Amino acid sequence: KELKPFAGNLVLVGSLVGDGEAARLGEKVMRAFNLAGIRTVNQVSRVTMGPRGTADFGIRISAGPTDSIFAAAIRTSFGAPGRLSIDPNIISTSETMDGATVGVLIWFKRPPLGK
């Protein structure tokens, strides 16, 4: 319910190709966004590299400068006690990802070397 004020916004949810655990969590994250009225771009099991070439373990949020409040609300909501462990740093990016300027990327496996 913390994200209801952002209904109508668009967020990309992605996970690394071949990372089944992250894909299952990504599907649940998308359902939570959809229940709040937030539209999602499904990149679960389709990502090979994160923003600015990152591929760290855990859950990372990226956002453009105009979406910092939305990104912070995502971090606060999903990172509340008893929920998920989310990287506290929001990756600043000016990239648009399939029309979305906010992204939630889930990494549990390292990408193969050379990718």
N, CA, C and O atoms as CSV, one atom per row, in Angstrom:
chain,resi,resn,atom,element,x,y,z
A,1,LYS,N,N,0.811,-1.207,0.000
A,1,LYS,CA,C,0.000,0.000,0.000
A,1,LYS,C,C,0.855,1.273,0.000
A,1,LYS,O,O,0.373,2.354,-0.339
A,2,GLU,N,N,2.137,1.131,0.386
A,2,GLU,CA,C,3.025,2.302,0.382
A,2,GLU,C,C,3.252,2.843,-1.026
A,2,GLU,O,O,3.590,4.014,-1.197
A,3,LEU,N,N,3.066,1.989,-2.036
A,3,LEU,CA,C,3.348,2.395,-3.411
A,3,LEU,C,C,2.110,2.857,-4.179
A,3,LEU,O,O,2.231,3.286,-5.326
A,4,LYS,N,N,0.940,2.780,-3.579
A,4,LYS,CA,C,-0.307,3.198,-4.260
A,4,LYS,C,C,-0.235,4.619,-4.809
A,4,LYS,O,O,-0.782,4.866,-5.884
A,5,PRO,N,N,0.415,5.573,-4.122
A,5,PRO,CA,C,0.487,6.926,-4.687
A,5,PRO,C,C,1.216,6.988,-6.031
A,5,PRO,O,O,1.116,7.989,-6.741
A,6,PHE,N,N,1.947,5.931,-6.385
A,6,PHE,CA,C,2.701,5.911,-7.633
A,6,PHE,C,C,2.001,5.102,-8.724
A,6,PHE,O,O,2.608,4.770,-9.742
A,7,ALA,N,N,0.727,4.789,-8.507
A,7,ALA,CA,C,-0.049,4.043,-9.506
A,7,ALA,C,C,0.051,4.755,-10.853
A,7,ALA,O,O,-0.014,5.982,-10.931
A,8,GLY,N,N,0.208,3.963,-11.905
A,8,GLY,CA,C,0.341,4.510,-13.248
A,8,GLY,C,C,1.780,4.667,-13.697
A,8,GLY,O,O,2.048,4.749,-14.896
A,9,ASN,N,N,2.719,4.712,-12.748
A,9,ASN,CA,C,4.134,4.790,-13.123
A,9,ASN,C,C,4.570,3.481,-13.773
A,9,ASN,O,O,3.875,2.469,-13.685
A,10,LEU,N,N,5.723,3.517,-14.421
A,10,LEU,CA,C,6.268,2.363,-15.127
A,10,LEU,C,C,7.614,1.992,-14.526
A,10,LEU,O,O,8.467,2.857,-14.327
A,11,VAL,N,N,7.808,0.712,-14.235
A,11,VAL,CA,C,9.069,0.236,-13.678
A,11,VAL,C,C,9.481,-1.051,-14.387
A,11,VAL,O,O,8.652,-1.921,-14.649
A,12,LEU,N,N,10.762,-1.158,-14.690
A,12,LEU,CA,C,11.304,-2.375,-15.283
A,12,LEU,C,C,11.734,-3.303,-14.159
A,12,LEU,O,O,12.387,-2.876,-13.207
A,13,VAL,N,N,11.365,-4.579,-14.271
A,13,VAL,CA,C,11.808,-5.587,-13.323
A,13,VAL,C,C,12.601,-6.615,-14.120
A,13,VAL,O,O,12.082,-7.210,-15.064
A,14,GLY,N,N,13.852,-6.820,-13.740
A,14,GLY,CA,C,14.701,-7.733,-14.485
A,14,GLY,C,C,15.513,-8.633,-13.594
A,14,GLY,O,O,15.759,-8.344,-12.423
A,15,SER,N,N,15.925,-9.744,-14.193
A,15,SER,CA,C,16.849,-10.651,-13.518
A,15,SER,C,C,17.760,-11.268,-14.570
A,15,SER,O,O,17.466,-11.249,-15.765
A,16,LEU,N,N,18.851,-11.804,-14.105
A,16,LEU,CA,C,19.880,-12.365,-14.964
A,16,LEU,C,C,19.369,-13.595,-15.710
A,16,LEU,O,O,18.642,-14.413,-15.145
A,17,VAL,N,N,19.745,-13.720,-16.957
A,17,VAL,CA,C,19.445,-14.910,-17.753
A,17,VAL,C,C,19.951,-16.143,-17.002
A,17,VAL,O,O,21.100,-16.169,-16.561
A,18,GLY,N,N,19.114,-17.148,-16.857
A,18,GLY,CA,C,19.528,-18.396,-16.222
A,18,GLY,C,C,19.498,-18.411,-14.712
A,18,GLY,O,O,19.906,-19.402,-14.106
A,19,ASP,N,N,19.028,-17.345,-14.081
A,19,ASP,CA,C,18.982,-17.263,-12.619
A,19,ASP,C,C,17.544,-17.535,-12.163
A,19,ASP,O,O,16.741,-16.614,-12.016
A,20,GLY,N,N,17.240,-18.808,-11.945
A,20,GLY,CA,C,15.877,-19.217,-11.600
A,20,GLY,C,C,15.352,-18.623,-10.307
A,20,GLY,O,O,14.186,-18.234,-10.239
A,21,GLU,N,N,16.183,-18.543,-9.283
A,21,GLU,CA,C,15.743,-17.982,-8.003
A,21,GLU,C,C,15.360,-16.513,-8.163
A,21,GLU,O,O,14.330,-16.071,-7.654
A,22,ALA,N,N,16.195,-15.771,-8.869
A,22,ALA,CA,C,15.905,-14.356,-9.092
A,22,ALA,C,C,14.654,-14.187,-9.955
A,22,ALA,O,O,13.882,-13.250,-9.752
A,23,ALA,N,N,14.455,-15.085,-10.910
A,23,ALA,CA,C,13.267,-15.013,-11.765
A,23,ALA,C,C,11.997,-15.201,-10.946
A,23,ALA,O,O,11.023,-14.474,-11.142
A,24,ARG,N,N,11.994,-16.167,-10.030
A,24,ARG,CA,C,10.814,-16.382,-9.194
A,24,ARG,C,C,10.526,-15.153,-8.327
A,24,ARG,O,O,9.376,-14.736,-8.191
A,25,LEU,N,N,11.567,-14.586,-7.751
A,25,LEU,CA,C,11.369,-13.382,-6.948
A,25,LEU,C,C,10.905,-12.223,-7.829
A,25,LEU,O,O,10.041,-11.444,-7.427
A,26,GLY,N,N,11.475,-12.108,-9.028
A,26,GLY,CA,C,11.073,-11.044,-9.952
A,26,GLY,C,C,9.595,-11.108,-10.297
A,26,GLY,O,O,8.932,-10.074,-10.388
A,27,GLU,N,N,9.076,-12.308,-10.489
A,27,GLU,CA,C,7.638,-12.475,-10.775
A,27,GLU,C,C,6.802,-11.973,-9.598
A,27,GLU,O,O,5.776,-11.323,-9.801
A,28,LYS,N,N,7.229,-12.266,-8.381
A,28,LYS,CA,C,6.506,-11.800,-7.193
A,28,LYS,C,C,6.585,-10.283,-7.055
A,28,LYS,O,O,5.604,-9.640,-6.682
A,29,VAL,N,N,7.741,-9.715,-7.352
A,29,VAL,CA,C,7.909,-8.264,-7.295
A,29,VAL,C,C,6.981,-7.594,-8.314
A,29,VAL,O,O,6.359,-6.576,-8.013
A,30,MET,N,N,6.891,-8.164,-9.511
A,30,MET,CA,C,5.993,-7.588,-10.526
A,30,MET,C,C,4.538,-7.653,-10.070
A,30,MET,O,O,3.781,-6.704,-10.274
A,31,ARG,N,N,4.144,-8.770,-9.453
A,31,ARG,CA,C,2.764,-8.863,-8.945
A,31,ARG,C,C,2.492,-7.787,-7.904
A,31,ARG,O,O,1.418,-7.186,-7.897
A,32,ALA,N,N,3.466,-7.541,-7.019
A,32,ALA,CA,C,3.281,-6.513,-5.991
A,32,ALA,C,C,3.122,-5.133,-6.632
A,32,ALA,O,O,2.265,-4.349,-6.224
A,33,PHE,N,N,3.947,-4.843,-7.632
A,33,PHE,CA,C,3.792,-3.567,-8.339
A,33,PHE,C,C,2.415,-3.470,-8.991
A,33,PHE,O,O,1.740,-2.446,-8.878
A,34,ASN,N,N,2.003,-4.531,-9.668
A,34,ASN,CA,C,0.716,-4.523,-10.354
A,34,ASN,C,C,-0.443,-4.335,-9.381
A,34,ASN,O,O,-1.412,-3.647,-9.704
A,35,LEU,N,N,-0.360,-4.932,-8.201
A,35,LEU,CA,C,-1.403,-4.744,-7.188
A,35,LEU,C,C,-1.494,-3.294,-6.731
A,35,LEU,O,O,-2.559,-2.830,-6.323
A,36,ALA,N,N,-0.362,-2.575,-6.802
A,36,ALA,CA,C,-0.342,-1.153,-6.434
A,36,ALA,C,C,-0.728,-0.262,-7.617
A,36,ALA,O,O,-0.758,0.962,-7.488
A,37,GLY,N,N,-1.025,-0.872,-8.772
A,37,GLY,CA,C,-1.404,-0.083,-9.942
A,37,GLY,C,C,-0.212,0.431,-10.738
A,37,GLY,O,O,-0.362,1.295,-11.602
A,38,ILE,N,N,0.973,-0.101,-10.446
A,38,ILE,CA,C,2.195,0.312,-11.141
A,38,ILE,C,C,2.410,-0.638,-12.316
A,38,ILE,O,O,2.383,-1.858,-12.153
A,39,ARG,N,N,2.619,-0.076,-13.483
A,39,ARG,CA,C,2.849,-0.868,-14.688
A,39,ARG,C,C,4.280,-1.393,-14.689
A,39,ARG,O,O,5.190,-0.724,-14.198
A,40,THR,N,N,4.482,-2.584,-15.237
A,40,THR,CA,C,5.815,-3.183,-15.242
A,40,THR,C,C,6.245,-3.561,-16.653
A,40,THR,O,O,5.427,-3.910,-17.504
A,41,VAL,N,N,7.548,-3.481,-16.872
A,41,VAL,CA,C,8.191,-4.012,-18.067
A,41,VAL,C,C,8.891,-5.283,-17.620
A,41,VAL,O,O,9.774,-5.235,-16.763
A,42,ASN,N,N,8.511,-6.414,-18.188
A,42,ASN,CA,C,9.038,-7.707,-17.767
A,42,ASN,C,C,10.349,-8.013,-18.484
A,42,ASN,O,O,10.369,-8.324,-19.674
A,43,GLN,N,N,11.443,-7.916,-17.731
A,43,GLN,CA,C,12.755,-8.327,-18.235
A,43,GLN,C,C,13.330,-9.439,-17.352
A,43,GLN,O,O,14.545,-9.620,-17.265
A,44,VAL,N,N,12.421,-10.182,-16.695
A,44,VAL,CA,C,12.826,-11.289,-15.845
A,44,VAL,C,C,13.421,-12.379,-16.735
A,44,VAL,O,O,12.824,-12.773,-17.737
A,45,SER,N,N,14.596,-12.855,-16.359
A,45,SER,CA,C,15.358,-13.875,-17.095
A,45,SER,C,C,15.833,-13.399,-18.463
A,45,SER,O,O,16.086,-14.217,-19.347
A,46,ARG,N,N,15.958,-12.076,-18.649
A,46,ARG,CA,C,16.382,-11.542,-19.935
A,46,ARG,C,C,17.587,-10.611,-19.847
A,46,ARG,O,O,18.098,-10.175,-20.879
A,47,VAL,N,N,18.047,-10.300,-18.654
A,47,VAL,CA,C,19.107,-9.312,-18.475
A,47,VAL,C,C,20.469,-9.998,-18.472
A,47,VAL,O,O,20.632,-11.062,-17.875
A,48,THR,N,N,21.449,-9.385,-19.143
A,48,THR,CA,C,22.808,-9.920,-19.119
A,48,THR,C,C,23.762,-9.013,-18.346
A,48,THR,O,O,24.834,-9.459,-17.936
A,49,MET,N,N,23.394,-7.753,-18.141
A,49,MET,CA,C,24.240,-6.811,-17.409
A,49,MET,C,C,23.363,-5.698,-16.850
A,49,MET,O,O,22.387,-5.302,-17.487
A,50,GLY,N,N,23.695,-5.197,-15.683
A,50,GLY,CA,C,22.928,-4.144,-15.056
A,50,GLY,C,C,23.348,-2.759,-15.508
A,50,GLY,O,O,24.188,-2.622,-16.398
A,51,PRO,N,N,22.766,-1.723,-14.899
A,51,PRO,CA,C,23.114,-0.353,-15.248
A,51,PRO,C,C,24.605,-0.092,-15.074
A,51,PRO,O,O,25.209,-0.511,-14.086
A,52,ARG,N,N,25.179,0.587,-16.023
A,52,ARG,CA,C,26.605,0.939,-15.988
A,52,ARG,C,C,27.498,-0.283,-15.834
A,52,ARG,O,O,28.571,-0.202,-15.236
A,53,GLY,N,N,27.055,-1.418,-16.376
A,53,GLY,CA,C,27.881,-2.619,-16.362
A,53,GLY,C,C,27.914,-3.343,-15.034
A,53,GLY,O,O,28.769,-4.205,-14.830
A,54,THR,N,N,26.999,-3.017,-14.112
A,54,THR,CA,C,27.004,-3.667,-12.803
A,54,THR,C,C,26.313,-5.023,-12.880
A,54,THR,O,O,25.458,-5.241,-13.739
A,55,ALA,N,N,26.672,-5.909,-12.007
A,55,ALA,CA,C,26.002,-7.195,-11.857
A,55,ALA,C,C,26.273,-7.699,-10.449
A,55,ALA,O,O,26.759,-8.815,-10.264
A,56,ASP,N,N,25.961,-6.884,-9.473
A,56,ASP,CA,C,26.210,-7.235,-8.078
A,56,ASP,C,C,25.122,-8.173,-7.573
A,56,ASP,O,O,24.015,-8.212,-8.109
A,57,PHE,N,N,25.458,-8.925,-6.536
A,57,PHE,CA,C,24.467,-9.789,-5.911
A,57,PHE,C,C,23.424,-8.945,-5.208
A,57,PHE,O,O,23.728,-7.850,-4.732
A,58,GLY,N,N,22.204,-9.438,-5.136
A,58,GLY,CA,C,21.156,-8.771,-4.390
A,58,GLY,C,C,20.146,-8.066,-5.266
A,58,GLY,O,O,20.001,-8.375,-6.448
A,59,ILE,N,N,19.457,-7.126,-4.677
A,59,ILE,CA,C,18.398,-6.385,-5.359
A,59,ILE,C,C,18.843,-4.938,-5.465
A,59,ILE,O,O,19.121,-4.286,-4.459
A,60,ARG,N,N,18.910,-4.442,-6.695
A,60,ARG,CA,C,19.384,-3.082,-6.971
A,60,ARG,C,C,18.282,-2.285,-7.635
A,60,ARG,O,O,17.531,-2.809,-8.459
A,61,ILE,N,N,18.188,-1.020,-7.274
A,61,ILE,CA,C,17.216,-0.112,-7.892
A,61,ILE,C,C,17.997,0.946,-8.650
A,61,ILE,O,O,18.976,1.493,-8.141
A,62,SER,N,N,17.562,1.230,-9.865
A,62,SER,CA,C,18.161,2.314,-10.637
A,62,SER,C,C,17.056,3.285,-11.000
A,62,SER,O,O,15.899,2.896,-11.157
A,63,ALA,N,N,17.425,4.566,-11.133
A,63,ALA,CA,C,16.421,5.577,-11.446
A,63,ALA,C,C,17.055,6.804,-12.051
A,63,ALA,O,O,18.200,7.146,-11.755
A,64,GLY,N,N,16.300,7.457,-12.896
A,64,GLY,CA,C,16.700,8.744,-13.435
A,64,GLY,C,C,16.490,9.824,-12.389
A,64,GLY,O,O,15.805,9.592,-11.393
A,65,PRO,N,N,17.066,10.998,-12.598
A,65,PRO,CA,C,16.995,12.074,-11.601
A,65,PRO,C,C,15.578,12.530,-11.273
A,65,PRO,O,O,15.328,12.992,-10.160
A,66,THR,N,N,14.655,12.412,-12.206
A,66,THR,CA,C,13.284,12.857,-11.939
A,66,THR,C,C,12.459,11.801,-11.220
A,66,THR,O,O,11.315,12.062,-10.847
A,67,ASP,N,N,13.022,10.613,-11.020
A,67,ASP,CA,C,12.282,9.522,-10.381
A,67,ASP,C,C,12.841,9.138,-9.021
A,67,ASP,O,O,12.557,8.047,-8.526
A,68,SER,N,N,13.621,10.002,-8.414
A,68,SER,CA,C,14.271,9.646,-7.152
A,68,SER,C,C,13.264,9.387,-6.027
A,68,SER,O,O,13.503,8.523,-5.183
A,69,ILE,N,N,12.154,10.109,-5.999
A,69,ILE,CA,C,11.155,9.893,-4.937
A,69,ILE,C,C,10.476,8.538,-5.120
A,69,ILE,O,O,10.269,7.810,-4.149
A,70,PHE,N,N,10.130,8.200,-6.356
A,70,PHE,CA,C,9.527,6.901,-6.654
A,70,PHE,C,C,10.501,5.776,-6.296
A,70,PHE,O,O,10.108,4.802,-5.655
A,71,ALA,N,N,11.752,5.901,-6.697
A,71,ALA,CA,C,12.759,4.875,-6.412
A,71,ALA,C,C,12.961,4.714,-4.906
A,71,ALA,O,O,13.081,3.593,-4.411
A,72,ALA,N,N,12.999,5.821,-4.183
A,72,ALA,CA,C,13.161,5.752,-2.723
A,72,ALA,C,C,11.958,5.067,-2.074
A,72,ALA,O,O,12.116,4.329,-1.101
A,73,ALA,N,N,10.766,5.305,-2.603
A,73,ALA,CA,C,9.566,4.658,-2.068
A,73,ALA,C,C,9.616,3.148,-2.304
A,73,ALA,O,O,9.204,2.370,-1.443
A,74,ILE,N,N,10.122,2.734,-3.471
A,74,ILE,CA,C,10.284,1.305,-3.750
A,74,ILE,C,C,11.252,0.703,-2.746
A,74,ILE,O,O,10.967,-0.333,-2.144
A,75,ARG,N,N,12.402,1.354,-2.564
A,75,ARG,CA,C,13.415,0.856,-1.624
A,75,ARG,C,C,12.830,0.746,-0.214
A,75,ARG,O,O,13.047,-0.256,0.468
A,76,THR,N,N,12.098,1.755,0.222
A,76,THR,CA,C,11.523,1.759,1.565
A,76,THR,C,C,10.461,0.677,1.715
A,76,THR,O,O,10.426,-0.028,2.724
A,77,SER,N,N,9.592,0.544,0.709
A,77,SER,CA,C,8.503,-0.427,0.783
A,77,SER,C,C,9.014,-1.864,0.773
A,77,SER,O,O,8.678,-2.651,1.658
A,78,PHE,N,N,9.817,-2.203,-0.218
A,78,PHE,CA,C,10.308,-3.576,-0.321
A,78,PHE,C,C,11.359,-3.887,0.727
A,78,PHE,O,O,11.537,-5.048,1.095
A,79,GLY,N,N,12.059,-2.873,1.215
A,79,GLY,CA,C,13.117,-3.076,2.189
A,79,GLY,C,C,12.684,-2.946,3.634
A,79,GLY,O,O,13.523,-2.963,4.534
A,80,ALA,N,N,11.370,-2.816,3.876
A,80,ALA,CA,C,10.869,-2.689,5.248
A,80,ALA,C,C,11.234,-3.944,6.047
A,80,ALA,O,O,11.412,-5.014,5.465
A,81,PRO,N,N,11.348,-3.824,7.372
A,81,PRO,CA,C,11.704,-4.980,8.207
A,81,PRO,C,C,10.794,-6.178,7.915
A,81,PRO,O,O,9.573,-6.044,7.837
A,82,GLY,N,N,11.413,-7.340,7.756
A,82,GLY,CA,C,10.672,-8.558,7.483
A,82,GLY,C,C,10.367,-8.779,6.007
A,82,GLY,O,O,9.738,-9.774,5.646
A,83,ARG,N,N,10.809,-7.858,5.148
A,83,ARG,CA,C,10.569,-8.012,3.711
A,83,ARG,C,C,11.870,-8.396,3.022
A,83,ARG,O,O,12.446,-9.428,3.366
A,84,LEU,N,N,12.349,-7.628,2.083
A,84,LEU,CA,C,13.538,-7.975,1.306
A,84,LEU,C,C,14.748,-7.145,1.724
A,84,LEU,O,O,14.605,-6.049,2.266
A,85,SER,N,N,15.921,-7.672,1.471
A,85,SER,CA,C,17.152,-6.919,1.683
A,85,SER,C,C,17.520,-6.254,0.363
A,85,SER,O,O,17.848,-6.928,-0.614
A,86,ILE,N,N,17.463,-4.934,0.343
A,86,ILE,CA,C,17.702,-4.178,-0.884
A,86,ILE,C,C,18.926,-3.296,-0.692
A,86,ILE,O,O,19.116,-2.698,0.367
A,87,ASP,N,N,19.751,-3.222,-1.728
A,87,ASP,CA,C,20.920,-2.340,-1.681
A,87,ASP,C,C,20.434,-0.930,-1.351
A,87,ASP,O,O,19.532,-0.428,-2.022
A,88,PRO,N,N,21.006,-0.275,-0.331
A,88,PRO,CA,C,20.522,1.054,0.064
A,88,PRO,C,C,20.829,2.156,-0.951
A,88,PRO,O,O,20.216,3.223,-0.916
A,89,ASN,N,N,21.769,1.899,-1.845
A,89,ASN,CA,C,22.142,2.915,-2.832
A,89,ASN,C,C,21.312,2.770,-4.098
A,89,ASN,O,O,21.213,1.682,-4.665
A,90,ILE,N,N,20.722,3.860,-4.531
A,90,ILE,CA,C,19.991,3.867,-5.788
A,90,ILE,C,C,20.970,4.273,-6.877
A,90,ILE,O,O,21.633,5.305,-6.773
A,91,ILE,N,N,21.059,3.462,-7.920
A,91,ILE,CA,C,21.977,3.743,-9.025
A,91,ILE,C,C,21.360,4.842,-9.879
A,91,ILE,O,O,20.257,4.692,-10.403
A,92,SER,N,N,22.076,5.933,-10.009
A,92,SER,CA,C,21.594,7.043,-10.831
A,92,SER,C,C,21.918,6.753,-12.296
A,92,SER,O,O,23.061,6.463,-12.649
A,93,THR,N,N,20.904,6.838,-13.125
A,93,THR,CA,C,21.099,6.587,-14.548
A,93,THR,C,C,20.201,7.506,-15.359
A,93,THR,O,O,19.120,7.887,-14.911
A,94,SER,N,N,20.644,7.849,-16.527
A,94,SER,CA,C,19.812,8.646,-17.424
A,94,SER,C,C,19.255,7.767,-18.538
A,94,SER,O,O,18.588,8.255,-19.451
A,95,GLU,N,N,19.538,6.460,-18.456
A,95,GLU,CA,C,19.079,5.528,-19.474
A,95,GLU,C,C,17.587,5.244,-19.319
A,95,GLU,O,O,17.054,5.217,-18.210
A,96,THR,N,N,16.935,5.034,-20.448
A,96,THR,CA,C,15.561,4.548,-20.453
A,96,THR,C,C,15.616,3.072,-20.792
A,96,THR,O,O,16.275,2.670,-21.751
A,97,MET,N,N,14.924,2.270,-20.006
A,97,MET,CA,C,14.944,0.828,-20.188
A,97,MET,C,C,13.568,0.384,-20.649
A,97,MET,O,O,12.655,0.242,-19.836
A,98,ASP,N,N,13.412,0.164,-21.942
A,98,ASP,CA,C,12.112,-0.219,-22.511
A,98,ASP,C,C,11.014,0.748,-22.089
A,98,ASP,O,O,9.900,0.331,-21.770
A,99,GLY,N,N,11.325,2.025,-22.088
A,99,GLY,CA,C,10.353,3.058,-21.741
A,99,GLY,C,C,10.314,3.412,-20.266
A,99,GLY,O,O,9.721,4.424,-19.892
A,100,ALA,N,N,10.931,2.605,-19.425
A,100,ALA,CA,C,10.929,2.859,-17.980
A,100,ALA,C,C,12.206,3.592,-17.586
A,100,ALA,O,O,13.282,3.314,-18.116
A,101,THR,N,N,12.077,4.523,-16.660
A,101,THR,CA,C,13.255,5.221,-16.144
A,101,THR,C,C,13.618,4.737,-14.742
A,101,THR,O,O,14.588,5.212,-14.152
A,102,VAL,N,N,12.835,3.784,-14.204
A,102,VAL,CA,C,13.128,3.173,-12.912
A,102,VAL,C,C,13.231,1.675,-13.150
A,102,VAL,O,O,12.406,1.095,-13.856
A,103,GLY,N,N,14.244,1.048,-12.558
A,103,GLY,CA,C,14.423,-0.385,-12.718
A,103,GLY,C,C,14.711,-1.071,-11.401
A,103,GLY,O,O,15.371,-0.507,-10.528
A,104,VAL,N,N,14.217,-2.289,-11.258
A,104,VAL,CA,C,14.533,-3.142,-10.118
A,104,VAL,C,C,15.187,-4.382,-10.706
A,104,VAL,O,O,14.537,-5.160,-11.404
A,105,LEU,N,N,16.475,-4.567,-10.425
A,105,LEU,CA,C,17.218,-5.709,-10.953
A,105,LEU,C,C,17.590,-6.648,-9.820
A,105,LEU,O,O,18.073,-6.221,-8.771
A,106,ILE,N,N,17.357,-7.932,-10.047
A,106,ILE,CA,C,17.569,-8.943,-9.018
A,106,ILE,C,C,18.677,-9.876,-9.490
A,106,ILE,O,O,18.579,-10.464,-10.567
A,107,TRP,N,N,19.735,-10.013,-8.683
A,107,TRP,CA,C,20.897,-10.835,-9.036
A,107,TRP,C,C,21.177,-11.831,-7.926
A,107,TRP,O,O,21.410,-11.430,-6.786
A,108,PHE,N,N,21.158,-13.116,-8.232
A,108,PHE,CA,C,21.584,-14.118,-7.264
A,108,PHE,C,C,22.770,-14.909,-7.789
A,108,PHE,O,O,23.475,-15.557,-7.014
A,109,LYS,N,N,22.999,-14.864,-9.102
A,109,LYS,CA,C,24.136,-15.546,-9.713
A,109,LYS,C,C,25.007,-14.528,-10.419
A,109,LYS,O,O,24.521,-13.470,-10.821
A,110,ARG,N,N,26.253,-14.821,-10.573
A,110,ARG,CA,C,27.145,-13.960,-11.344
A,110,ARG,C,C,26.973,-14.272,-12.824
A,110,ARG,O,O,26.790,-15.430,-13.199
A,111,PRO,N,N,27.034,-13.230,-13.676
A,111,PRO,CA,C,26.987,-13.499,-15.119
A,111,PRO,C,C,28.251,-14.227,-15.560
A,111,PRO,O,O,29.300,-14.084,-14.931
A,112,PRO,N,N,28.163,-15.001,-16.632
A,112,PRO,CA,C,29.367,-15.692,-17.102
A,112,PRO,C,C,30.439,-14.688,-17.499
A,112,PRO,O,O,30.121,-13.589,-17.954
A,113,LEU,N,N,31.685,-15.048,-17.335
A,113,LEU,CA,C,32.785,-14.169,-17.721
A,113,LEU,C,C,32.739,-13.892,-19.207
A,113,LEU,O,O,32.401,-14.766,-20.006
A,114,GLY,N,N,33.083,-12.667,-19.571
A,114,GLY,CA,C,33.110,-12.299,-20.974
A,114,GLY,C,C,31.772,-11.873,-21.533
A,114,GLY,O,O,31.668,-11.611,-22.732
A,115,LYS,N,N,30.745,-11.795,-20.706
A,115,LYS,CA,C,29.412,-11.386,-21.167
A,115,LYS,C,C,29.163,-9.943,-20.834
A,115,LYS,O,O,28.095,-9.413,-21.141
